[in-house]
Amino acid sequence: MLKKNKKKIILLFGPTASGKSKLAVDIAKKFNCEIINADSMQVYKEVKILSARPENTSIKHHLYGCVSVKNRFSTGLWIKKAVKKINQIHKKGKIALVVGGTGLYFKALTEGFSEIPGIPKPNKNFEFNKSYAVKYPKIFKGVSLNDKQRVQRAFLVYKHTGKPLWLWQKKNKKFFKSSDFIKIYLQPSKLEIDERIKERFTDMLRKGAIREAKKFIKINPSSMNSSNFIIGLKEISLFLNGELSIEKLKEKVSIRSRQYAKRQFTWQRGQMKHWKGFGDTNYLDLRKKVISYLSKT
């Protein structure tokens, strides 16, 4: 039974608005877990509402709001912190429960990560010509050419090491055995996700999302920092400038959130084929099935 195996690491992946934070708390209470964040937007201290950071304080949560939006944060920094927290949790005789929707974090944890030396910080004025990728396809293998941040990283890695990013990644250092993980993902229906996204942003506005966005704008972090991609910040900025009505604001945030959820589902289908999936819409049914599964694992 899971309770007796304190060295296990439960992984819970789900798209935005899938209810994973609530489920994580119930799992943690049942199996004496501490929760570790695996969402790249929930690490930022100053953006609590728009990143949908969990509010529950009855269970110990780690790596939420742990870095300023002024600072760069990467998968490499996350994996160092996450591995350290997992080991600390195990030393307490508890189970680590890693929860989030950032696929790269889970990939680094389960498949390992390669530390690449001597790479300078990204330049916000970086301009990328896609014809370069056509001419040198091996440099950008496995990188979406629409992802400016990852494209620049791939370019810098090759420029300063002489090796493409994908070749470094083949030398990944593993931190845990495959048998240490219990892997679960949530896959509610598209219709259910769409409805939850609308309701959640309305709730965010009620809690003070616009005030939070105003503070973020005043901080004015580098355009290369991933905190700028938190859904809602750009849209609220347009609203504050009079370029969007409140209804258009809600519509645009909903569209971006649905697009993000779609990318998360695509990642899950491609990268998590051997994970256990749960698609229940009713929360009590979902909770019962997940806890039953974990009890037998």
PLY file of the C-alpha trace (Angstrom):
ply
format ascii 1.0
element vertex 297
property float x
property float y
property float z
element edge 296
property int vertex1
property int vertex2
end_header
0.00 0.00 0.00
1.24 3.50 -0.91
1.14 4.80 2.67
3.91 2.41 3.66
6.18 3.35 0.77
7.54 6.76 1.73
10.08 6.84 -1.10
7.46 7.01 -3.83
6.94 10.26 -5.75
3.41 10.96 -6.97
3.22 13.03 -10.17
-0.07 14.78 -10.96
-0.23 16.54 -14.33
-3.26 18.34 -15.68
-4.21 21.16 -18.03
-5.13 24.60 -16.74
-8.42 24.66 -14.80
-8.55 20.86 -14.51
-8.90 20.93 -10.72
-5.50 19.39 -9.97
-4.69 21.75 -7.07
-7.84 20.77 -5.18
-7.29 17.08 -5.87
-3.66 17.37 -4.75
-4.72 18.58 -1.31
-7.09 15.62 -0.87
-4.38 13.18 -1.98
-1.88 14.82 0.39
-4.26 14.52 3.35
-4.95 10.87 2.61
-1.34 9.75 2.07
0.68 12.13 4.26
2.22 14.07 1.37
3.79 17.46 0.91
3.09 19.23 -2.38
5.72 20.54 -4.81
4.77 22.98 -7.55
5.44 21.99 -11.19
3.80 24.99 -12.84
6.20 27.50 -14.40
3.87 30.47 -13.77
3.02 29.71 -10.14
6.66 30.14 -9.08
6.34 33.93 -9.30
5.85 35.75 -6.02
4.07 38.86 -7.31
1.45 37.11 -9.48
-0.70 34.96 -7.22
-4.19 35.52 -8.62
-3.56 35.33 -12.37
-1.29 32.28 -12.00
-4.06 30.53 -9.99
-1.71 29.78 -7.12
-3.30 27.39 -4.57
-4.70 29.05 -1.45
-4.97 25.99 0.79
-2.70 26.21 3.84
-3.67 22.95 5.56
-0.97 21.06 3.61
2.67 22.06 3.18
3.25 23.53 -0.31
6.70 24.12 -1.84
8.07 26.20 -4.76
4.99 28.42 -5.02
5.75 32.15 -5.15
9.43 31.41 -4.61
10.99 33.80 -7.15
10.47 37.43 -8.15
9.16 38.31 -11.61
12.32 40.44 -11.92
14.42 37.25 -12.10
14.76 34.65 -14.82
13.58 31.17 -13.93
14.29 28.03 -15.95
13.70 24.31 -15.98
17.28 23.89 -14.76
16.64 26.05 -11.68
13.34 24.28 -11.01
14.80 20.77 -11.15
17.53 21.65 -8.63
14.98 23.02 -6.19
12.48 20.21 -6.78
14.99 17.38 -6.27
16.20 19.00 -3.05
12.62 19.34 -1.75
11.74 15.75 -2.67
14.73 14.43 -0.73
13.86 16.62 2.26
10.27 15.36 2.23
11.44 11.74 2.08
13.72 12.34 5.07
10.65 13.39 7.06
9.06 10.04 6.25
6.50 11.65 3.96
5.56 11.27 0.29
6.36 13.96 -2.29
3.45 14.96 -4.51
4.52 16.97 -7.58
1.62 18.89 -9.13
1.37 21.14 -12.17
0.89 21.60 -15.87
4.40 22.36 -17.15
5.40 19.35 -19.19
9.11 20.22 -19.35
9.33 20.12 -15.54
7.90 16.61 -15.41
10.14 15.51 -18.27
13.25 16.79 -16.46
12.21 15.02 -13.27
11.44 11.66 -14.86
14.01 11.56 -17.67
16.83 13.66 -16.23
18.35 17.01 -17.06
21.65 18.18 -18.53
23.39 21.23 -17.10
24.78 23.29 -19.99
27.81 25.45 -19.04
28.73 28.98 -20.08
25.48 30.24 -21.62
24.93 34.01 -21.41
21.61 35.56 -20.41
19.03 36.00 -23.19
18.94 39.37 -24.94
15.54 41.05 -25.12
16.54 42.58 -28.50
17.24 39.15 -30.01
15.86 38.86 -33.53
15.46 35.46 -35.17
15.29 34.86 -38.90
13.43 31.62 -39.61
15.49 31.11 -42.77
18.42 30.39 -40.43
16.52 27.42 -39.03
15.89 26.14 -42.56
19.59 26.42 -43.35
20.73 24.84 -40.05
17.87 22.53 -38.99
19.98 20.40 -36.64
20.55 23.35 -34.31
16.81 23.79 -33.69
15.77 20.14 -33.69
12.85 19.62 -31.28
12.33 23.38 -30.70
9.18 25.24 -31.77
10.24 28.15 -33.98
7.35 30.17 -32.54
8.81 29.97 -29.03
11.18 32.97 -29.00
12.67 32.06 -25.62
13.54 28.46 -26.51
14.76 29.43 -30.01
17.19 31.94 -28.52
18.35 29.37 -25.97
19.00 26.79 -28.72
20.92 29.40 -30.70
23.03 30.47 -27.70
23.76 26.88 -26.66
25.12 26.07 -30.11
27.01 29.36 -30.41
28.79 29.03 -27.05
29.29 25.25 -26.80
29.53 24.13 -30.41
26.88 21.47 -29.74
23.13 21.66 -30.41
20.70 21.68 -27.47
19.25 18.26 -28.29
22.72 16.68 -28.09
23.25 18.11 -24.59
19.85 16.75 -23.59
20.91 13.24 -24.59
23.43 13.40 -21.74
20.75 14.01 -19.13
21.57 13.30 -15.50
18.85 11.21 -13.81
17.86 11.95 -10.23
15.47 9.09 -9.45
14.64 5.60 -10.73
11.64 5.14 -13.01
10.10 2.85 -10.41
10.05 5.72 -7.88
7.25 7.49 -9.72
3.49 7.03 -9.72
2.31 9.01 -12.75
-1.21 10.39 -13.05
-2.77 12.90 -15.43
-6.21 14.52 -15.58
-8.07 14.76 -18.87
-11.48 16.40 -18.39
-13.51 17.08 -21.52
-12.82 20.16 -23.65
-16.33 21.42 -22.89
-15.73 21.14 -19.14
-12.35 22.90 -19.38
-13.85 25.75 -21.43
-16.57 26.33 -18.83
-14.13 26.24 -15.92
-11.79 28.69 -17.67
-14.59 31.26 -18.02
-15.68 30.89 -14.41
-12.13 31.03 -13.10
-11.21 34.30 -14.81
-14.41 35.95 -13.55
-13.37 34.83 -10.08
-9.83 36.18 -10.65
-11.26 39.60 -11.53
-13.36 39.54 -8.36
-10.26 38.72 -6.28
-8.23 41.62 -7.68
-6.51 40.45 -10.89
-6.53 43.95 -12.37
-4.85 45.42 -9.30
-2.26 42.62 -9.45
-1.58 43.32 -13.14
-1.09 47.04 -12.41
1.62 46.19 -9.86
3.29 43.85 -12.35
3.34 46.59 -15.01
5.02 48.97 -12.54
7.76 46.39 -11.84
8.34 46.14 -15.62
10.46 42.93 -15.74
12.63 42.13 -18.75
10.59 41.10 -21.78
12.62 37.87 -21.90
11.44 36.77 -18.45
8.81 34.04 -18.70
6.66 35.88 -16.13
5.50 38.10 -19.00
3.67 35.13 -20.49
1.29 34.65 -17.56
-2.12 34.62 -19.19
-4.11 37.76 -18.44
-1.26 40.23 -17.91
-1.06 41.40 -21.52
-4.84 41.44 -21.91
-5.38 43.48 -18.74
-2.71 45.93 -19.91
-4.72 46.46 -23.12
-7.88 46.89 -21.04
-6.20 49.52 -18.86
-5.08 51.38 -22.00
-8.69 51.50 -23.19
-8.04 49.10 -26.07
-10.38 46.39 -24.75
-13.78 46.41 -23.11
-14.31 44.22 -20.04
-16.19 41.69 -22.17
-13.42 41.60 -24.78
-10.90 41.19 -21.96
-12.74 38.11 -20.69
-13.03 36.73 -24.22
-9.34 37.14 -25.06
-8.18 35.60 -21.76
-10.54 32.66 -22.30
-9.20 32.11 -25.82
-5.55 32.16 -24.67
-6.35 29.84 -21.76
-8.09 27.37 -24.09
-5.11 27.47 -26.46
-2.79 26.77 -23.54
-4.94 23.86 -22.38
-4.86 22.47 -25.92
-1.03 22.55 -25.91
-1.01 20.79 -22.54
-3.31 18.07 -23.88
-1.03 17.68 -26.90
1.99 17.30 -24.60
0.15 14.72 -22.51
-0.79 12.66 -25.57
2.75 12.72 -26.92
4.84 12.48 -23.75
2.67 10.68 -21.18
1.43 7.60 -22.99
2.28 5.33 -20.06
0.72 7.52 -17.37
-2.61 6.69 -15.73
-5.35 9.04 -16.94
-8.59 10.10 -15.27
-11.32 11.97 -17.14
-14.12 12.14 -14.57
-16.06 15.41 -14.54
-17.70 14.89 -11.17
-15.12 15.78 -8.52
-16.23 13.21 -5.93
-16.01 10.42 -8.52
-12.58 11.65 -9.61
-11.31 11.83 -6.05
-12.59 8.35 -5.21
-11.02 6.74 -8.28
-7.63 8.45 -7.91
-7.32 7.63 -4.22
-8.39 4.04 -4.88
-5.75 3.75 -7.61
-3.03 5.18 -5.36
-4.03 2.88 -2.50
-3.44 -0.14 -4.70
-0.16 1.07 -6.23
0 1
1 2
2 3
3 4
4 5
5 6
6 7
7 8
8 9
9 10
10 11
11 12
12 13
13 14
14 15
15 16
16 17
17 18
18 19
19 20
20 21
21 22
22 23
23 24
24 25
25 26
26 27
27 28
28 29
29 30
30 31
31 32
32 33
33 34
34 35
35 36
36 37
37 38
38 39
39 40
40 41
41 42
42 43
43 44
44 45
45 46
46 47
47 48
48 49
49 50
50 51
51 52
52 53
53 54
54 55
55 56
56 57
57 58
58 59
59 60
60 61
61 62
62 63
63 64
64 65
65 66
66 67
67 68
68 69
69 70
70 71
71 72
72 73
73 74
74 75
75 76
76 77
77 78
78 79
79 80
80 81
81 82
82 83
83 84
84 85
85 86
86 87
87 88
88 89
89 90
90 91
91 92
92 93
93 94
94 95
95 96
96 97
97 98
98 99
99 100
100 101
101 102
102 103
103 104
104 105
105 106
106 107
107 108
108 109
109 110
110 111
111 112
112 113
113 114
114 115
115 116
116 117
117 118
118 119
119 120
120 121
121 122
122 123
123 124
124 125
125 126
126 127
127 128
128 129
129 130
130 131
131 132
132 133
133 134
134 135
135 136
136 137
137 138
138 139
139 140
140 141
141 142
142 143
143 144
144 145
145 146
146 147
147 148
148 149
149 150
150 151
151 152
152 153
153 154
154 155
155 156
156 157
157 158
158 159
159 160
160 161
161 162
162 163
163 164
164 165
165 166
166 167
167 168
168 169
169 170
170 171
171 172
172 173
173 174
174 175
175 176
176 177
177 178
178 179
179 180
180 181
181 182
182 183
183 184
184 185
185 186
186 187
187 188
188 189
189 190
190 191
191 192
192 193
193 194
194 195
195 196
196 197
197 198
198 199
199 200
200 201
201 202
202 203
203 204
204 205
205 206
206 207
207 208
208 209
209 210
210 211
211 212
212 213
213 214
214 215
215 216
216 217
217 218
218 219
219 220
220 221
221 222
222 223
223 224
224 225
225 226
226 227
227 228
228 229
229 230
230 231
231 232
232 233
233 234
234 235
235 236
236 237
237 238
238 239
239 240
240 241
241 242
242 243
243 244
244 245
245 246
246 247
247 248
248 249
249 250
250 251
251 252
252 253
253 254
254 255
255 256
256 257
257 258
258 259
259 260
260 261
261 262
262 263
263 264
264 265
265 266
266 267
267 268
268 269
269 270
270 271
271 272
272 273
273 274
274 275
275 276
276 277
277 278
278 279
279 280
280 281
281 282
282 283
283 284
284 285
285 286
286 287
287 288
288 289
289 290
290 291
291 292
292 293
293 294
294 295
295 296
